[in-house]
């Protein structure tokens, strides 16, 4: 018992400087940019006309009926990441039904081939179930609930977590549903607010692991290239995006086995080979 405790203590002593350095970098970024306003007032180079944001139009035109409550800037994020799914057979899950209006918004936006799944802890939300919308009642922090859901619901293309907004709820939901997301699918968590935020820190940990680097030099007859074997996370996750109040994870369309950096050209400076 004593030997095991001593071994753990030595491990903590070894890791302490690493943790201190990581936390120092987080604090430096937070402190440096928190009140840095000058660059934020720079004018853009220019803007180009874009297609109408259909979700925002639906939201603005929705004057009566079941309620929808979203931040305005979310709609640009939706359009950017969800637009390619429109008109296709797509399975969309939203956690957090509240007054039911967004369930119909997703069905209208994605089209008649869309299947919507709503999740809420409040039993009365079952009233929003319809032919194209299935409502599941349960606690998003309960892993047993998600195990039952995954047995009943096919793999998903889009997950929108607008549920309880507590970090533990968000972390459990992400851990349970990200593996249930189809290749190329999108996982979006809304209302990631306040600093510090445990769920935000969790997502930053995922982002850090995207930078895992285990490289070796491979040389063949035709070219020199650097090859990094992809970790399971790098193979499965194509990108992680952070927006105000939003964390978004996109699955890779196809598994990535290697991250390759080929060299091209014949003339190279001698100081780096």
Secondary structure, DSSP 4 states (H G I P E B T S, - for coil): -HHHHHHHHHHHHHHHHHHHHHHHHHHHHHHHHHT--GGGGPPPS--------HHHHHHHH--SSS-----TTHHHHHHHHHGGGTTS-EEEEEE--TTSHHHHHHHHHH-TTEEEEEEES-GGGGGG--SSEEEEES-TT-HHHHHHHHHHSPPEEEEEE-S---HHHHHHHHHHHGGGEEEEEEEEE----SSS-HHHHHHHHHHHHTT---EEEEE-SS-EEEEEEPPHHHHHEEEEEEETTEEEEEE-SS---EEEEE---S---TT--
